[in-house]
Amino acid sequence: MTEVDSFSAPRTATIRDAMATINASGMQMLLLVDEGGRFQRTVTDGDLRRLLLAGSEMGDSLERLPDLKSVTAPEEVTRKAALALMDANEINHLPLIDGEGRVVRVLNRRDIGAPILLSTPHMGEAELYFVEEAFRTNWIAPLGPNVDAFENEIAALVGSKHAAAVSSGTAAIHLAVRMLGVKPGDRVFCSTLTFAASANPIVYEGGEPVFIDSEPDSWNMSPRALEQAFDAAKAEGWLPKAVIVVNLYGQSADMDPILEICNRHGVPVIEDAAESLGARYKGKASGVFGLMGVYSFNGNKIITTSGGGMLVSDDEALIQQARFLATQARDPAPHYQHSQIGFNYRMSNILAGVGRGQLQVLEQRVEARRAVYDAYREGLADIPGLAFQPEPEWSYSNRWLSALTLDPEVAGSTASEVIRRLADEMIECRPVWKPMHLQPVFSHCRHFAHGNEPVSDRIFDQGLCMPSGSNMSPEEIARIIDAMRGALKAR
């Protein structure tokens, strides 16, 4: 390659010529090759100085250089392995050698790049203003003007009448479950393809989750499976206390049929929109269809407060009760008095300030993540056996994570193999959520499938999540696509 030829030299080259080559290339080294172009060793300006100190002249050739086994790697070396070689040998350049012993490329430490993570926080400028305001006014503890404003701004954004800012999305779900009166022995229907935080609060209150499968059109709760679960419950003489519907990876579930089923049976819906702030269902904000909705502002979410959540509802009494429970259920008395058990779940004024700043760029963050998803779809469109999480016509996903499935019989690789290969290229991919009905801690719980075979099981077996950060550069996205194609041997 011309690039390699520009800083290669034979042993017949003079020291002067070698120094000129090093200076011109900017590589701080040159490649010593034999007459056939096969690699012999690297040469640095330090090597040349040692020759001169030993009595050589500038016009002398490089014949006096001793043989040296330089550190090299095969041309197919992974970024992770290359970096490990560089670190172990304290070098910044690594020649990559083909099967005939020729250098095809020299990998520079800076070319390896930083690891690309799944979903990193993307901070702007407005956050600092609100945080500094909290410091200036000494509103550091939980509650304060930022908390009140953040609640109002979220409610206005999504079209809900009321909101309560809390310490996490999990806390918001727990408060919702508590307020709906879940007690030991009660059952709650819950999406199975989700993170454990959707189901754990049921158990906090002594209830028992009953898991509902996904449908293939959105990967979210299957109305068909939900109907079967209600039919089974009625036949056995009971009904669930609530239904927790999860909007997976930033995409709303098909809420109309789910609400029709739940309303017919008089069972309230908690909408777990932890991942879907900024998404829409039939033009309406995700998270406001149930009796209560939940958002998360964890560090990896579409916007973040580093840790935090929000409970929304049109029912003012529920939100007032949530705030009461979240501040240790302190009674309105002149002394500390408690008539029921509460929780330390309220959001701090500082973190709410971060959230207010983040909220100003929510639309841009959604657009950026959707652009990442679109780039993956275009760059990987020709790979057989690869299918992205679908977006039905009624959905506008925030694409919090770009998720896909790989059919191993068609693609020639499993999702777990691809995840390992991309990890070798310092790219973080993750499996999709392991369905709750497959989790050891919930193995005793019932599960209702969409059809003969659970849809969520297949998605878990074949699914993976790609890096989806709104702050990724075009170069990083291209690097991920190239690595993905390499992992699947697509050309």
KEFITOR-140437 format. One record per residue (C-alpha): residue in one letter; x, y, z. Coordinates in steps of 0.05 Angstrom, whole numbers, padded with zeros to 5 digits, always signed. Layout:
BEGIN
AXYZ ...
//
This chain:
BEGIN
M+00000+00000+00000 T+00024+00070-00016 E+00013+00091+00056 V+00061+00037+00081 D+00110+00048+00024 S+00118+00121+00044 F+00153+00102+00109 S+00187+00037+00087 A+00260+00029+00070 P+00310-00026+00052 R+00375-00038+00089 T+00412-00005+00032 A+00381+00062+00050 T+00427+00112+00084 I+00418+00138+00154 R+00405+00207+00125 D+00350+00180+00080 A+00320+00141+00139 M+00318+00204+00182 A+00286+00243+00125 T+00233+00189+00117 I+00216+00189+00191 N+00211+00265+00192 A+00167+00267+00130 S+00120+00211+00150 G+00102+00237+00219 M+00102+00164+00242 Q+00163+00171+00288 M+00188+00106+00257 L+00200+00070+00192 L+00192-00001+00168 L+00254-00039+00148 V+00238-00088+00092 D+00277-00137+00050 E+00282-00138-00026 G+00216-00175-00031 G+00181-00123+00013 R+00176-00170+00072 F+00179-00138+00141 Q+00243-00144+00181 R+00238-00094+00238 T+00217-00024+00258 V+00269+00032+00261 T+00262+00093+00305 D+00302+00157+00307 G+00332+00130+00372 D+00359+00070+00333 L+00391+00117+00283 R+00423+00160+00338 R+00453+00098+00368 L+00485+00080+00301 L+00516+00150+00297 L+00542+00146+00368 A+00574+00080+00351 G+00614+00113+00295 S+00570+00109+00233 E+00565+00168+00185 M+00502+00199+00157 G+00518+00169+00089 D+00526+00098+00115 S+00472+00047+00101 L+00426+00013+00151 E+00464-00052+00143 R+00495-00043+00211 L+00428-00044+00245 P+00422-00108+00287 D+00367-00159+00273 L+00309-00146+00320 K+00242-00181+00328 S+00193-00124+00330 V+00123-00132+00358 T+00073-00145+00302 A+00003-00173+00295 P-00036-00207+00240 E-00077-00161+00196 E-00143-00187+00225 V-00124-00168+00297 T-00179-00138+00339 R-00175-00069+00370 K-00177-00099+00439 A-00120-00147+00425 A-00079-00093+00389 L-00086-00046+00448 A-00065-00101+00496 L-00002-00114+00454 M+00015-00040+00454 D+00005-00033+00529 A+00045-00096+00544 N+00104-00073+00501 E+00098+00002+00514 I+00093+00019+00440 N+00048+00066+00401 H+00053+00034+00332 L+00036-00038+00313 P+00053-00065+00243 L-00001-00112+00216 I+00027-00168+00174 D-00006-00209+00119 G+00006-00282+00104 E+00067-00266+00061 G+00102-00227+00114 R+00088-00158+00086 V+00061-00099+00125 V-00009-00081+00102 R-00020-00027+00153 V+00010+00004+00215 L-00039+00013+00271 N-00028+00076+00311 R-00051+00078+00384 R-00094+00139+00369 D-00127+00102+00311 I-00156+00049+00357 G-00202+00100+00388 A-00239+00100+00453 P-00289+00046+00471 I-00359+00059+00445 L-00410+00047+00500 L-00483+00028+00495 S-00516+00092+00517 T-00477+00147+00552 P-00504+00211+00584 H-00507+00270+00536 M-00501+00335+00575 G-00513+00404+00547 E-00504+00475+00574 A-00571+00492+00606 E-00563+00440+00661 L-00508+00480+00695 Y-00551+00543+00700 F-00605+00507+00740 V-00555+00471+00784 E-00518+00535+00799 E-00584+00568+00815 A-00596+00513+00867 F-00529+00528+00898 R-00540+00603+00897 T-00607+00597+00933 N-00582+00541+00979 W-00637+00493+00955 I-00593+00431+00960 A-00636+00382+00998 P-00695+00344+00967 L-00751+00389+00943 G-00745+00461+00920 P-00761+00506+00861 N-00727+00461+00810 V-00768+00401+00833 D-00834+00439+00828 A-00815+00467+00759 F-00790+00399+00733 E-00856+00367+00752 N-00895+00422+00718 E-00852+00419+00655 I-00856+00344+00648 A-00932+00345+00658 A-00940+00400+00606 L-00894+00365+00557 V-00930+00298+00558 G-01000+00326+00569 S-01012+00299+00638 K-01047+00341+00692 H-01000+00324+00749 A-00930+00296+00763 A-00887+00276+00822 A-00811+00276+00817 V-00779+00217+00853 S-00712+00184+00862 S-00719+00132+00806 G-00767+00101+00757 T-00769+00040+00802 A-00792+00084+00860 A-00847+00112+00816 I-00872+00042+00799 H-00869+00022+00872 L-00911+00082+00893 A-00962+00065+00838 V-00966-00007+00861 R-00973+00014+00934 M-01028+00065+00919 L-01068+00013+00880 G-01070-00028+00943 V-01029-00089+00923 K-01023-00135+00983 P-00995-00204+00997 G-01032-00255+00954 D-01053-00204+00901 R-01032-00214+00829 V-01009-00162+00779 F-01002-00174+00704 C-00936-00148+00677 S-00899-00148+00611 T-00847-00203+00612 L-00797-00173+00563 T-00770-00118+00607 F-00719-00101+00661 A-00731-00128+00731 A-00749-00059+00757 S-00817-00066+00723 A-00835-00128+00764 N-00796-00121+00829 P-00843-00069+00861 I-00900-00119+00857 V-00860-00165+00902 Y-00841-00106+00948 E-00915-00104+00968 G-00922-00180+00973 G-00957-00188+00907 E-00944-00240+00854 P-00927-00222+00782 V-00962-00257+00725 F-00923-00246+00661 I-00952-00229+00594 D-00915-00245+00529 S-00896-00196+00473 E-00928-00191+00405 P-00882-00189+00344 D-00905-00122+00315 S-00875-00079+00370 W-00842-00129+00418 N-00888-00101+00473 M-00946-00132+00512 S-00989-00177+00469 P-01064-00160+00473 R-01078-00232+00454 A-01037-00259+00511 L-01067-00208+00558 E-01138-00230+00539 Q-01119-00303+00552 A-01092-00283+00621 F-01157-00247+00639 D-01198-00307+00614 A-01157-00354+00658 A-01163-00308+00718 K-01239-00301+00712 A-01247-00376+00704 E-01209-00384+00769 G-01249-00331+00805 W-01200-00274+00811 L-01175-00211+00776 P-01107-00176+00778 K-01100-00114+00820 A-01066-00078+00761 V-01032-00087+00694 I-00962-00059+00684 V-00949-00046+00611 V-00877-00033+00590 N-00857+00009+00530 L-00795-00028+00508 Y-00732+00007+00483 G-00769+00072+00473 Q-00830+00046+00435 S-00901+00047+00460 A-00943-00015+00467 D-01007-00020+00427 M-01047+00015+00481 D-01117+00018+00452 P-01132-00057+00453 I-01095-00065+00519 L-01137-00009+00551 E-01201-00037+00522 I-01187-00105+00555 C-01167-00074+00621 N-01226-00025+00623 R-01274-00081+00607 H-01250-00117+00669 G-01244-00055+00712 V-01169-00064+00723 P-01124-00002+00725 V-01062+00005+00681 I-00993+00029+00702 E-00955+00050+00640 D-00880+00037+00649 A-00853+00089+00601 A-00785+00090+00635 E-00751+00082+00567 S-00800+00119+00523 L-00801+00193+00543 G-00807+00231+00477 A-00842+00173+00441 R-00914+00176+00417 Y-00972+00129+00407 K-01021+00153+00353 G-00994+00223+00362 K-01002+00225+00438 A-00943+00223+00486 S-00922+00155+00511 G-00935+00146+00586 V-01002+00181+00594 F-01051+00126+00574 G-01057+00088+00639 L-01083+00111+00706 M-01010+00127+00722 G-00947+00132+00680 V-00874+00126+00698 Y-00811+00157+00668 S-00738+00144+00686 F-00679+00192+00684 N-00625+00141+00698 G-00556+00156+00670 N-00567+00116+00606 K-00637+00142+00589 I-00657+00189+00532 I-00648+00247+00581 T-00618+00239+00650 T-00614+00269+00719 S-00561+00217+00736 G-00614+00182+00776 G-00688+00199+00781 G-00758+00185+00758 M-00827+00216+00750 L-00897+00191+00764 V-00952+00224+00723 S-01028+00221+00726 D-01090+00261+00712 D-01114+00241+00781 E-01090+00296+00828 A-01106+00256+00891 L-01059+00200+00868 I-01001+00248+00856 Q-01012+00282+00923 Q-01012+00214+00956 A-00949+00195+00918 R-00913+00257+00943 F-00936+00242+01014 L-00911+00170+01012 A-00846+00191+00979 T-00829+00239+01037 Q-00833+00186+01091 A-00909+00192+01098 R-00901+00248+01147 D-00968+00270+01175 P-00987+00344+01175 A-00971+00354+01249 P-00925+00403+01284 H-00881+00345+01306 Y-00855+00284+01268 Q-00915+00238+01264 H-00927+00179+01218 S-00992+00140+01212 Q-00967+00095+01156 I-00901+00071+01127 G-00870+00117+01076 F-00807+00120+01034 N-00748+00167+01022 Y-00764+00173+00947 R-00765+00247+00931 M-00718+00277+00879 S-00667+00329+00900 N-00670+00400+00877 I-00601+00394+00845 L-00619+00333+00803 A-00685+00365+00783 G-00643+00424+00757 V-00604+00376+00713 G-00670+00347+00688 R-00697+00416+00671 G-00635+00430+00629 Q-00639+00362+00595 L-00713+00371+00580 Q-00697+00430+00536 V-00661+00385+00487 L-00706+00324+00490 E-00731+00333+00419 Q-00659+00338+00392 R-00639+00276+00432 V-00696+00236+00402 E-00679+00259+00332 A-00606+00240+00343 R-00623+00170+00367 R-00671+00159+00311 A-00616+00181+00263 V-00570+00128+00294 Y-00623+00076+00283 D-00633+00098+00211 A-00558+00095+00198 Y-00556+00023+00223 R-00616+00003+00181 E-00583+00032+00119 G-00514+00006+00133 L-00537-00064+00150 A-00596-00070+00102 D-00565-00125+00060 I-00546-00172+00116 P-00591-00234+00112 G-00625-00257+00176 L-00621-00188+00209 A-00685-00153+00230 F-00693-00090+00271 Q-00746-00078+00324 P-00805-00059+00280 E-00841+00008+00286 P-00916+00000+00273 E-00953+00056+00238 W-00984+00078+00304 S-00916+00086+00337 Y-00864+00140+00339 S-00806+00110+00378 N-00752+00152+00412 R-00704+00094+00394 W-00672+00097+00463 L-00636+00034+00441 S-00629+00007+00370 A-00649-00066+00379 L-00647-00121+00328 T-00652-00196+00321 L-00606-00245+00283 D-00632-00310+00256 P-00570-00354+00265 E-00591-00403+00211 V-00593-00346+00160 A-00541-00297+00187 G-00490-00352+00204 S-00477-00324+00273 T-00515-00319+00338 A-00528-00254+00374 S-00482-00274+00431 E-00425-00289+00382 V-00434-00220+00350 I-00434-00187+00418 R-00368-00220+00435 R-00337-00201+00368 L-00357-00129+00375 A-00330-00128+00446 D-00263-00147+00416 E-00269-00084+00374 M-00283-00044+00438 I-00356-00035+00420 E-00408-00048+00474 C-00469-00087+00452 R-00518-00120+00500 P-00568-00176+00497 V-00641-00154+00499 W-00675-00161+00566 K-00681-00232+00590 P-00756-00244+00598 M-00780-00242+00670 H-00813-00311+00665 L-00743-00340+00650 Q-00711-00307+00710 P-00693-00354+00767 V-00725-00308+00818 F-00791-00310+00781 S-00790-00382+00758 H-00851-00398+00800 C-00894-00345+00767 R-00945-00357+00713 H-00934-00335+00641 F-00983-00327+00584 A-00954-00333+00513 H-00975-00297+00450 G-00980-00362+00412 N-00954-00433+00415 E-00883-00408+00426 P-00868-00346+00468 V-00849-00287+00424 S-00806-00257+00479 D-00764-00321+00484 R-00745-00316+00410 I-00729-00242+00416 F-00684-00257+00476 D-00649-00315+00440 Q-00636-00275+00377 G-00635-00203+00401 L-00581-00152+00415 C-00578-00077+00428 M-00530-00033+00390 P-00495+00029+00416 S-00547+00084+00411 G-00520+00147+00445 S-00544+00214+00419 N-00473+00240+00425 M-00440+00189+00379 S-00401+00217+00320 P-00412+00196+00247 E-00343+00164+00250 E-00363+00122+00310 I-00427+00100+00277 A-00388+00080+00214 R-00339+00042+00257 I-00396+00003+00290 I-00427-00013+00223 D-00360-00037+00195 A-00349-00079+00257 M-00418-00109+00252 R-00409-00126+00179 G-00341-00156+00196 A-00371-00197+00252 L-00423-00224+00203 K-00372-00229+00147 A-00415-00184+00103 R-00380-00149+00045 
//
